[in-house]
Amino acid sequence: MSTVTLTDVSHRYPATSTAAVDGVSFRVHDGEFLVLLGPAGSGKSTILRMIHGTERPSRGTIEIDGQDVTTVPPGDRDVTMAFENYALYPHMDVAENMGFALRLSGISEDEIDRRVSDAAARLGLGAVLRARHDDLDGLQRQKVALARALVRNPRVFVMDEPLANLAPAVHDTTRDQIRTLQQDLGITTLYATKSAEDAVAVADRIALLEKGRVVGVHSPEELSRRI
């Protein structure tokens, strides 16, 4: 478990006239579920990508557990990111997808099997561990992507609109499973969404973003009274 601190962080993409993120500062507490809430273009995804290391700030610092990781490569941060895009490996079955990154890290097969089995049980994937991408429906693919991230037991977990492609009939159930998993595992988590309803359902705190800036940080109860 870890803390994440952003101090005066900004980011401007090449050939753009305005900053995607402009002077953002906040702290995520150890084991907290912080939601970044805002419309498209408000800077949510860019913030997550900077924490993950995929993007580098043009100004400011990012710290994890008090260590400045602003220029540290993604592979050395122990931050796992789940995208809206499932990005499963089509030539691998579910179990292989879930355990792939662990094998690259040199973790023993017994430990990989234990983590994969545990995550599959938590997310209801036990019956499809030998299925491949084309055999899965959208919900199952999303769950595999989440499980693949969770088995790594990262210091920090960042999730960019993970429910955007799910049908309404399964959206709420999957959202609630994500929150339950986060509470069980205690992983410090940042979660980006455009949905105030989703934010209120899962968050410990909610950071409101507009045009690349944090305009307020609220509890779910406070936000509920504002919407």
C-alpha positions as CSV (number, residue, x, y, z in Angstrom):
1,M,0.0,0.0,0.0
2,S,1.2,3.5,-0.8
3,T,0.6,7.2,-0.9
4,V,0.6,9.2,-4.1
5,T,1.3,13.0,-4.1
6,L,1.1,15.4,-7.1
7,T,2.6,18.8,-6.6
8,D,1.9,21.6,-9.1
9,V,1.8,19.1,-12.0
10,S,1.1,20.3,-15.5
11,H,1.2,18.6,-18.9
12,R,1.0,20.1,-22.4
13,Y,0.8,17.8,-25.5
14,P,2.9,18.8,-28.5
15,A,1.2,21.2,-31.0
16,T,-1.5,22.2,-28.5
17,S,-2.1,25.7,-27.3
18,T,-3.5,24.9,-23.8
19,A,-2.3,22.5,-21.1
20,A,-4.2,19.2,-20.7
21,V,-3.3,19.4,-17.0
22,D,-2.6,22.7,-15.4
23,G,-1.1,23.0,-11.9
24,V,-2.7,20.0,-10.3
25,S,-1.9,19.2,-6.6
26,F,-3.5,16.5,-4.5
27,R,-2.5,13.6,-2.2
28,V,-4.0,10.1,-2.2
29,H,-3.8,8.4,1.1
30,D,-2.5,4.8,1.8
31,G,-5.2,2.4,0.7
32,E,-7.6,5.1,-0.5
33,F,-10.0,4.9,-3.5
34,L,-9.8,8.3,-5.1
35,V,-12.0,9.1,-8.1
36,L,-11.2,11.7,-10.7
37,L,-14.5,13.0,-12.0
38,G,-14.9,15.2,-15.0
39,P,-16.0,15.5,-18.6
40,A,-14.0,14.4,-21.6
41,G,-11.0,16.6,-22.0
42,S,-10.8,17.6,-18.3
43,G,-7.4,15.9,-17.8
44,K,-8.4,12.7,-16.0
45,S,-6.6,10.3,-18.3
46,T,-3.5,12.5,-18.6
47,I,-3.2,12.5,-14.8
48,L,-3.4,8.7,-14.6
49,R,-0.9,8.3,-17.4
50,M,1.6,10.6,-15.6
51,I,1.2,8.6,-12.4
52,H,1.7,5.4,-14.4
53,G,4.7,6.9,-16.1
54,T,3.4,6.7,-19.7
55,E,3.4,10.5,-19.8
56,R,5.9,12.9,-18.2
57,P,4.9,16.2,-16.6
58,S,6.1,19.4,-18.2
59,R,6.2,20.9,-14.6
60,G,5.8,19.6,-11.1
61,T,6.5,16.4,-9.2
62,I,4.9,13.1,-8.6
63,E,5.8,11.1,-5.5
64,I,4.9,7.6,-4.4
65,D,5.6,6.9,-0.7
66,G,7.6,10.1,-0.6
67,Q,9.9,9.0,-3.5
68,D,10.1,11.4,-6.4
69,V,9.1,9.2,-9.4
70,T,8.5,12.0,-11.9
71,T,11.2,10.8,-14.3
72,V,11.2,7.1,-13.3
73,P,10.2,4.7,-16.1
74,P,6.8,3.0,-15.9
75,G,8.3,-0.5,-15.3
76,D,10.1,0.7,-12.2
77,R,7.2,2.4,-10.5
78,D,5.1,-0.7,-9.5
79,V,2.0,1.1,-10.8
80,T,-0.5,-1.0,-12.7
81,M,-3.0,0.6,-15.2
82,A,-6.3,-0.8,-16.5
83,F,-7.6,1.0,-19.6
84,E,-11.0,1.3,-21.2
85,N,-9.5,-0.8,-24.0
86,Y,-9.3,-4.4,-22.8
87,A,-6.1,-5.1,-24.7
88,L,-6.1,-8.9,-24.1
89,Y,-3.5,-11.1,-25.8
90,P,-5.7,-13.0,-28.3
91,H,-3.3,-16.0,-28.6
92,M,-3.5,-16.7,-24.9
93,D,-6.2,-18.1,-22.8
94,V,-7.6,-16.3,-19.7
95,A,-5.2,-17.9,-17.2
96,E,-2.2,-17.1,-19.5
97,N,-3.4,-13.5,-19.9
98,M,-3.6,-13.1,-16.2
99,G,-0.3,-14.6,-15.4
100,F,1.8,-13.2,-18.3
101,A,3.3,-10.2,-16.5
102,L,4.1,-12.4,-13.4
103,R,6.1,-14.8,-15.5
104,L,8.1,-12.0,-17.0
105,S,8.9,-10.9,-13.4
106,G,10.3,-14.4,-12.6
107,I,7.6,-15.3,-10.1
108,S,7.3,-19.1,-9.4
109,E,4.6,-21.1,-11.2
110,D,3.0,-22.1,-7.9
111,E,2.6,-18.4,-6.8
112,I,1.3,-17.5,-10.3
113,D,-1.3,-20.3,-10.1
114,R,-2.3,-19.1,-6.6
115,R,-2.8,-15.5,-7.6
116,V,-4.6,-16.4,-10.8
117,S,-7.0,-18.7,-9.0
118,D,-7.7,-16.2,-6.3
119,A,-8.4,-13.4,-8.7
120,A,-10.5,-15.6,-10.9
121,A,-12.6,-16.7,-8.0
122,R,-13.1,-13.1,-6.8
123,L,-14.3,-12.0,-10.3
124,G,-16.3,-15.1,-11.3
125,L,-13.8,-16.2,-14.0
126,G,-13.1,-19.7,-12.7
127,A,-15.2,-21.4,-15.4
128,V,-13.4,-19.6,-18.3
129,L,-9.7,-19.8,-17.4
130,R,-9.0,-21.9,-20.5
131,A,-11.1,-19.7,-22.8
132,R,-9.6,-17.4,-25.4
133,H,-10.5,-13.8,-26.3
134,D,-13.0,-14.7,-29.0
135,D,-14.9,-17.0,-26.6
136,L,-15.5,-14.3,-24.1
137,D,-18.2,-11.7,-23.9
138,G,-17.5,-8.0,-23.2
139,L,-18.0,-8.4,-19.4
140,Q,-15.7,-11.3,-19.2
141,R,-13.0,-9.5,-21.2
142,Q,-13.2,-6.5,-18.9
143,K,-13.0,-8.8,-15.9
144,V,-9.9,-10.5,-17.3
145,A,-8.3,-7.2,-17.9
146,L,-9.0,-6.2,-14.3
147,A,-7.8,-9.5,-13.0
148,R,-4.6,-9.3,-15.0
149,A,-3.8,-6.0,-13.3
150,L,-4.8,-7.1,-9.8
151,V,-2.7,-10.3,-9.7
152,R,0.4,-8.1,-9.9
153,N,-0.4,-6.7,-6.4
154,P,0.9,-3.3,-7.4
155,R,1.7,-0.4,-5.0
156,V,-0.8,1.7,-6.9
157,F,-3.6,0.8,-9.2
158,V,-5.0,3.4,-11.8
159,M,-8.1,2.7,-13.8
160,D,-9.2,4.8,-16.8
161,E,-12.9,4.5,-17.5
162,P,-12.9,0.7,-16.9
163,L,-16.6,0.3,-17.3
164,A,-17.2,2.5,-20.4
165,N,-17.8,-0.4,-22.8
166,L,-20.0,-2.5,-20.5
167,A,-23.7,-3.0,-21.1
168,P,-26.0,-1.3,-18.6
169,A,-27.2,-4.7,-17.3
170,V,-23.8,-5.6,-15.9
171,H,-22.3,-2.2,-15.3
172,D,-23.3,-1.7,-11.7
173,T,-22.4,-5.2,-10.7
174,T,-18.9,-4.9,-12.1
175,R,-18.5,-1.5,-10.5
176,D,-19.4,-2.9,-7.1
177,Q,-17.0,-5.8,-7.6
178,I,-14.2,-3.4,-8.3
179,R,-14.9,-1.5,-5.1
180,T,-15.1,-4.7,-3.1
181,L,-11.8,-6.0,-4.5
182,Q,-10.1,-2.7,-3.8
183,Q,-11.3,-2.8,-0.2
184,D,-10.2,-6.4,0.3
185,L,-6.8,-5.9,-1.2
186,G,-6.2,-2.4,0.2
187,I,-4.5,-1.2,-2.9
188,T,-4.2,2.6,-3.3
189,T,-6.4,3.3,-6.3
190,L,-7.2,6.2,-8.7
191,Y,-10.2,5.8,-10.9
192,A,-11.3,8.1,-13.7
193,T,-14.9,8.4,-14.8
194,K,-17.4,10.9,-16.3
195,S,-20.2,9.4,-14.2
196,A,-21.1,11.1,-10.9
197,E,-23.2,8.1,-10.0
198,D,-20.2,5.8,-10.4
199,A,-18.0,8.1,-8.4
200,V,-20.4,8.3,-5.5
201,A,-20.8,4.5,-5.5
202,V,-17.1,3.6,-5.2
203,A,-15.1,6.5,-3.9
204,D,-13.5,7.4,-0.5
205,R,-13.0,10.9,-2.0
206,I,-13.8,12.5,-5.3
207,A,-11.6,15.1,-7.1
208,L,-13.6,17.2,-9.5
209,L,-11.8,18.3,-12.7
210,E,-12.5,21.0,-15.2
211,K,-10.2,22.1,-18.0
212,G,-7.2,20.4,-16.6
213,R,-7.6,21.7,-13.0
214,V,-8.9,20.3,-9.8
215,V,-11.8,22.5,-8.7
216,G,-12.7,20.6,-5.5
217,V,-12.2,17.4,-3.6
218,H,-15.3,16.0,-1.9
219,S,-16.6,13.0,0.0
220,P,-19.3,11.0,-1.7
221,E,-21.9,12.4,0.7
222,E,-20.9,16.0,-0.1
223,L,-21.0,15.3,-3.9
224,S,-24.4,13.6,-3.6
225,R,-25.8,16.8,-2.1
226,R,-24.4,18.9,-5.0
227,I,-25.9,16.8,-7.8
